[in-house]
């Protein structure tokens, strides 16, 4: 395992470092459409611990982020009710990249280009550690899920399908 300083200084890693978050960075081979299953397999961890960052938008075209276990799906209807909007949908690739500043497949909630509301599946906070994208398609970090609240102000919600 390489030291965190041995990795490129992505926006996400800079945010984590500036916030004093302890993390361990990992490299993995990016595979288009491999998703969290590929990451979990390559890193030898349970896919439930790999948290995906999904860029969404409301029917009013306002972006938001949802953080979900890699082995779970989001109920967009449940999330819309919680947020208080008519509907929520996944952003198209170009739109997600414009909001985040990251390439799809390398999207981290840390170092996001725009300040947007961040929601996280509440059961993520039951884990002692998670793996989440480190701001590149090939870099992931192991962190405490508490960093999602402390650094991002992530709002815990129950929106699994």
LUMVO-656577 format. One record per residue: y, z, x of N, C-alpha, C in turn; residue in one letter. Coordinates in steps of 0.1 Angstrom, whole numbers, padded with zeros to 4 digits. Atoms other than C-alpha are relative to their C-alpha. Layout:
<pts>
<<Y,Z,X>,<Y,Z,X>,<Y,Z,X>,A>;
...
</pts>
This chain:
<pts>
<<-0012,0000,0008>,<0000,0000,0000>,<0012,0000,0009>,X>;
<<-0012,0001,-0008>,<0034,-0010,0014>,<0010,0011,-0005>,X>;
<<-0010,-0009,0004>,<0063,0014,0014>,<0010,-0007,-0009>,X>;
<<-0009,0007,0009>,<0089,0007,-0013>,<0011,-0008,0007>,X>;
<<-0010,0008,-0008>,<0114,-0004,0014>,<-0005,-0013,0005>,X>;
<<0006,0013,-0006>,<0090,-0032,0025>,<0000,-0011,-0011>,X>;
<<-0001,0010,0010>,<0096,-0050,-0008>,<0014,-0006,-0001>,X>;
<<-0013,0006,0003>,<0124,-0074,-0017>,<0008,0009,-0009>,X>;
<<-0009,-0009,0008>,<0154,-0055,-0031>,<0003,-0007,-0014>,X>;
<<-0003,0006,0013>,<0151,-0067,-0067>,<0010,0010,-0007>,X>;
<<-0010,-0009,0008>,<0177,-0054,-0093>,<-0007,0012,-0005>,X>;
<<0007,-0011,0006>,<0150,-0032,-0108>,<-0003,0011,0011>,X>;
<<0002,-0009,-0010>,<0141,-0016,-0075>,<0012,0007,0005>,X>;
<<-0012,-0006,-0003>,<0177,-0010,-0067>,<0004,0011,-0010>,X>;
<<-0003,-0010,0011>,<0182,0008,-0101>,<-0009,0012,0002>,X>;
<<0009,-0011,-0002>,<0152,0029,-0095>,<0003,0009,0012>,X>;
<<-0003,-0008,-0012>,<0162,0039,-0060>,<0014,0007,-0002>,X>;
<<-0013,-0006,0003>,<0198,0046,-0071>,<-0001,0012,-0009>,X>;
<<0003,-0011,0010>,<0185,0068,-0099>,<-0008,0011,0006>,X>;
<<0008,-0010,-0006>,<0163,0087,-0075>,<-0014,0001,-0006>,X>;
<<0014,0000,0006>,<0131,0077,-0093>,<-0010,-0002,0011>,X>;
<<0011,0002,-0009>,<0100,0081,-0073>,<-0009,-0011,-0005>,X>;
<<0009,0011,0004>,<0079,0050,-0074>,<-0008,-0005,0011>,X>;
<<0009,0007,-0010>,<0051,0032,-0056>,<0000,-0015,-0005>,X>;
<<-0001,0015,0004>,<0055,-0006,-0055>,<-0013,-0006,0004>,X>;
<<0012,0008,-0003>,<0026,-0030,-0056>,<0003,-0015,-0002>,X>;
<<0000,0015,0001>,<0022,-0067,-0051>,<-0012,-0004,-0008>,X>;
<<0011,0006,0006>,<0000,-0088,-0073>,<0002,-0015,-0001>,X>;
<<-0001,0015,0001>,<-0007,-0125,-0076>,<0004,-0003,-0014>,X>;
<<-0004,0004,0014>,<0012,-0139,-0105>,<-0009,-0011,-0005>,X>;
<<0008,0010,0006>,<-0009,-0159,-0128>,<0007,-0004,-0014>,X>;
<<-0006,0004,0013>,<0009,-0179,-0156>,<-0009,0004,-0012>,X>;
<<0007,-0004,0012>,<-0002,-0165,-0190>,<-0011,0010,0003>,X>;
<<0010,-0011,-0004>,<-0023,-0138,-0171>,<0003,0013,-0007>,X>;
<<-0005,-0012,0007>,<-0002,-0111,-0187>,<-0005,0013,0007>,X>;
<<0003,-0013,-0005>,<-0010,-0074,-0184>,<-0015,0001,0003>,X>;
<<0014,-0001,-0003>,<-0048,-0080,-0184>,<-0002,-0004,0015>,X>;
<<0001,0004,-0014>,<-0045,-0099,-0151>,<0005,0010,0010>,X>;
<<-0006,-0010,-0008>,<-0022,-0073,-0136>,<-0009,0012,0001>,X>;
<<0009,-0012,0000>,<-0045,-0044,-0146>,<-0012,-0003,0008>,X>;
<<0012,0004,-0008>,<-0075,-0062,-0132>,<0002,0000,0015>,X>;
<<-0003,0001,-0015>,<-0059,-0070,-0099>,<0004,0013,0006>,X>;
<<-0003,-0013,-0005>,<-0045,-0035,-0095>,<-0010,0011,-0002>,X>;
<<0011,-0010,0002>,<-0077,-0018,-0107>,<0004,0012,-0009>,X>;
<<-0004,-0010,0009>,<-0060,0001,-0135>,<-0003,-0003,-0015>,X>;
<<0003,0002,0015>,<-0066,0005,-0173>,<0012,-0008,-0005>,X>;
<<-0011,0008,0005>,<-0045,-0021,-0191>,<0009,0008,-0009>,X>;
<<-0008,-0009,0008>,<-0033,0007,-0214>,<0012,0006,0008>,X>;
<<-0011,-0006,-0008>,<-0012,0020,-0185>,<0010,-0011,0005>,X>;
<<-0009,0011,-0004>,<0004,-0014,-0178>,<0010,-0002,-0012>,X>;
<<-0010,0001,0011>,<0036,-0015,-0198>,<0007,-0014,0001>,X>;
<<-0007,0013,0001>,<0050,-0049,-0209>,<0014,0002,-0005>,X>;
<<-0014,0000,0005>,<0087,-0056,-0214>,<0002,-0012,-0008>,X>;
<<-0002,0012,0009>,<0094,-0078,-0244>,<0014,-0001,-0004>,X>;
<<-0014,0003,0004>,<0128,-0093,-0250>,<0000,-0005,-0014>,X>;
<<0000,0004,0015>,<0135,-0095,-0288>,<0014,-0002,-0004>,X>;
<<-0013,0001,0005>,<0164,-0103,-0310>,<-0001,0003,-0015>,X>;
<<0000,-0003,0014>,<0174,-0092,-0345>,<0004,-0013,-0007>,X>;
<<-0004,0011,0008>,<0182,-0115,-0374>,<0015,-0003,0002>,X>;
<<-0015,0001,-0003>,<0219,-0109,-0364>,<0002,-0006,0015>,X>;
<<0000,0006,-0013>,<0210,-0125,-0330>,<0004,0010,0011>,X>;
<<-0003,-0010,-0010>,<0214,-0092,-0311>,<-0013,0004,0008>,X>;
<<0012,-0003,-0008>,<0190,-0086,-0282>,<-0004,0014,0001>,X>;
<<0006,-0013,-0002>,<0168,-0056,-0277>,<-0012,-0001,0008>,X>;
<<0012,0000,-0008>,<0139,-0046,-0255>,<-0010,0009,-0007>,X>;
<<0011,-0009,0004>,<0105,-0032,-0266>,<-0009,0001,0011>,X>;
<<0010,-0002,-0010>,<0082,-0016,-0241>,<-0013,0005,-0007>,X>;
<<0012,-0002,0007>,<0046,-0016,-0252>,<-0012,0000,0010>,X>;
<<0013,0000,-0008>,<0011,-0008,-0237>,<-0005,-0014,0001>,X>;
<<0005,0013,-0002>,<-0004,-0039,-0223>,<-0012,-0004,-0009>,X>;
<<0011,0003,0009>,<-0034,-0036,-0246>,<0003,0001,-0015>,X>;
<<-0004,-0002,0014>,<-0014,-0032,-0278>,<0010,-0011,-0004>,X>;
<<-0009,0010,0005>,<0007,-0055,-0300>,<0011,0008,-0008>,X>;
<<-0011,-0005,0007>,<0041,-0048,-0316>,<0000,-0004,-0015>,X>;
<<-0003,0004,0014>,<0046,-0047,-0354>,<0015,-0002,-0001>,X>;
<<-0015,0003,0001>,<0080,-0065,-0356>,<0006,0005,-0013>,X>;
<<-0005,-0005,0013>,<0083,-0054,-0392>,<0003,0015,0001>,X>;
<<-0002,-0014,-0002>,<0079,-0017,-0383>,<0013,0002,0008>,X>;
<<-0011,-0001,-0009>,<0104,-0021,-0355>,<0013,-0003,-0007>,X>;
<<-0012,0004,0008>,<0129,-0039,-0378>,<0004,0011,-0009>,X>;
<<-0003,-0011,0009>,<0127,-0010,-0403>,<0007,0011,0008>,X>;
<<-0005,-0010,-0009>,<0133,0015,-0375>,<0014,-0003,0004>,X>;
<<-0013,0005,-0005>,<0162,-0005,-0361>,<0011,-0001,-0011>,X>;
<<-0009,0001,0012>,<0177,-0010,-0396>,<0005,-0014,-0001>,X>;
<<-0004,0014,0002>,<0177,-0048,-0396>,<-0010,-0007,-0009>,X>;
<<0009,0007,0008>,<0162,-0074,-0418>,<-0013,-0005,0007>,X>;
<<0011,0005,-0008>,<0140,-0089,-0391>,<0002,0000,0015>,X>;
<<-0001,0001,-0015>,<0132,-0090,-0354>,<-0010,-0011,0004>,X>;
<<0009,0010,-0005>,<0116,-0119,-0335>,<0001,0000,0016>,X>;
<<0000,0001,-0014>,<0107,-0126,-0299>,<0010,-0011,0004>,X>;
<<-0009,0010,-0005>,<0133,-0145,-0279>,<-0008,-0011,0007>,X>;
<<0005,0011,-0007>,<0126,-0179,-0266>,<0001,0002,0015>,X>;
<<0000,-0003,-0015>,<0120,-0181,-0228>,<0014,-0001,0006>,X>;
<<-0013,0001,-0006>,<0154,-0194,-0218>,<0010,0011,-0005>,X>;
<<-0008,-0011,0005>,<0171,-0169,-0241>,<-0003,0013,0006>,X>;
<<0004,-0012,-0007>,<0151,-0140,-0227>,<0005,0001,0014>,X>;
<<-0004,0001,-0014>,<0159,-0151,-0192>,<0015,0002,0001>,X>;
<<-0014,-0002,0001>,<0196,-0153,-0201>,<0004,0014,-0002>,X>;
<<-0003,-0014,0003>,<0197,-0118,-0215>,<-0004,0009,0012>,X>;
<<0005,-0009,-0010>,<0176,-0102,-0188>,<0004,-0003,0015>,X>;
<<-0003,0004,-0014>,<0185,-0121,-0156>,<-0013,-0001,0008>,X>;
<<0013,0001,-0007>,<0148,-0122,-0148>,<-0008,-0012,-0006>,X>;
<<0009,0010,0004>,<0122,-0150,-0150>,<-0010,0006,-0009>,X>;
<<0011,-0005,0009>,<0097,-0145,-0179>,<-0012,0001,0009>,X>;
<<0011,-0003,-0008>,<0067,-0129,-0163>,<0004,0009,0011>,X>;
<<-0005,-0009,-0010>,<0089,-0109,-0140>,<0011,0009,-0006>,X>;
<<-0010,-0007,0007>,<0110,-0091,-0166>,<-0002,0015,0001>,X>;
<<0001,-0015,-0001>,<0117,-0054,-0159>,<0011,0005,-0009>,X>;
<<-0011,-0006,0008>,<0137,-0031,-0182>,<0011,0006,0009>,X>;
<<-0009,-0005,-0009>,<0154,-0018,-0151>,<0008,-0011,0007>,X>;
<<-0008,0011,-0006>,<0183,-0039,-0138>,<0003,-0011,-0009>,X>;
<<-0003,0010,0010>,<0187,-0058,-0170>,<0014,-0005,0001>,X>;
<<-0014,0006,-0002>,<0217,-0082,-0169>,<0010,0006,-0011>,X>;
<<-0009,-0005,0011>,<0231,-0070,-0203>,<-0005,0014,-0004>,X>;
<<0004,-0012,0006>,<0231,-0035,-0217>,<-0005,-0002,-0014>,X>;
<<0006,0002,0013>,<0208,-0036,-0247>,<-0008,0012,-0004>,X>;
<<0008,-0012,0004>,<0190,-0010,-0268>,<-0015,-0002,0005>,X>;
<<0013,0001,-0005>,<0156,-0002,-0254>,<-0009,0010,-0008>,X>;
<<0009,-0008,0007>,<0127,0011,-0275>,<-0013,0000,0008>,X>;
<<0013,-0001,-0007>,<0093,0023,-0262>,<-0010,0006,-0009>,X>;
<<0011,-0006,0008>,<0060,0029,-0279>,<-0001,0014,0004>,X>;
<<-0001,-0015,-0003>,<0060,0067,-0282>,<-0013,0005,0008>,X>;
<<0012,-0005,-0007>,<0024,0070,-0268>,<0001,-0003,0015>,X>;
<<-0002,0002,-0015>,<0036,0057,-0234>,<0003,0013,0006>,X>;
<<-0004,-0013,-0006>,<0051,0091,-0229>,<-0011,0011,0001>,X>;
<<0012,-0009,-0001>,<0017,0108,-0233>,<-0007,-0002,0013>,X>;
<<0007,0003,-0013>,<0006,0092,-0200>,<0008,0007,0012>,X>;
<<-0007,-0007,-0012>,<0013,0109,-0166>,<0006,-0011,0009>,X>;
<<-0007,0011,-0007>,<0021,0075,-0150>,<-0003,-0013,-0007>,X>;
<<0002,0013,0005>,<0025,0039,-0159>,<0003,-0010,0011>,X>;
<<-0003,0011,-0009>,<0027,0005,-0142>,<0009,-0009,-0008>,X>;
<<-0010,0008,0007>,<0057,-0016,-0151>,<0006,-0010,0010>,X>;
<<-0005,0011,-0009>,<0073,-0048,-0137>,<0012,0006,0008>,X>;
<<-0010,-0005,-0009>,<0095,-0042,-0107>,<0011,-0011,0003>,X>;
<<-0010,0010,-0001>,<0118,-0072,-0112>,<-0003,-0013,0006>,X>;
<<0005,0013,-0006>,<0097,-0100,-0099>,<-0014,-0003,-0006>,X>;
<<0013,0003,0006>,<0066,-0118,-0111>,<-0011,0006,0008>,X>;
<<0011,-0004,-0009>,<0047,-0104,-0082>,<0002,0015,0004>,X>;
<<-0002,-0014,-0003>,<0060,-0068,-0080>,<0000,0009,-0012>,X>;
<<0001,-0010,0011>,<0050,-0039,-0102>,<0002,0014,0007>,X>;
<<-0002,-0013,-0005>,<0058,-0002,-0098>,<-0007,0010,-0008>,X>;
<<0006,-0012,0006>,<0040,0030,-0106>,<0010,0010,-0001>,X>;
<<-0011,-0010,0002>,<0064,0055,-0121>,<-0005,0010,-0011>,X>;
<<0002,-0009,0011>,<0065,0084,-0145>,<0006,-0006,-0012>,X>;
<<-0006,0006,0012>,<0071,0073,-0181>,<0014,0007,-0003>,X>;
<<-0013,-0007,0003>,<0099,0099,-0182>,<0012,-0007,0006>,X>;
<<-0011,0008,-0005>,<0120,0075,-0161>,<0005,-0010,-0010>,X>;
<<-0005,0010,0010>,<0122,0052,-0191>,<0010,0007,-0009>,X>;
<<-0010,-0007,0008>,<0141,0079,-0210>,<0012,0004,0009>,X>;
<<-0011,-0005,-0009>,<0161,0093,-0180>,<0009,-0011,0005>,X>;
<<-0008,0011,-0006>,<0172,0060,-0166>,<0005,-0010,-0010>,X>;
<<-0004,0011,0009>,<0172,0036,-0195>,<0004,0005,-0014>,X>;
<<-0003,-0005,0013>,<0177,0059,-0225>,<-0010,-0005,-0010>,X>;
<<0010,0006,0010>,<0145,0044,-0241>,<-0003,0009,-0011>,X>;
<<0002,-0008,0013>,<0140,0055,-0277>,<-0015,-0001,-0003>,X>;
<<0014,0001,0004>,<0104,0064,-0285>,<-0002,-0003,-0015>,X>;
<<0003,0004,0013>,<0090,0047,-0316>,<-0015,-0003,-0002>,X>;
<<0014,0004,0003>,<0057,0041,-0333>,<-0001,-0013,-0007>,X>;
<<0000,0013,0006>,<0053,0004,-0338>,<-0012,-0009,0004>,X>;
<<0012,0008,-0003>,<0018,-0006,-0328>,<-0006,-0006,-0013>,X>;
<<0007,0007,0011>,<-0001,-0030,-0350>,<-0013,0007,-0002>,X>;
</pts>
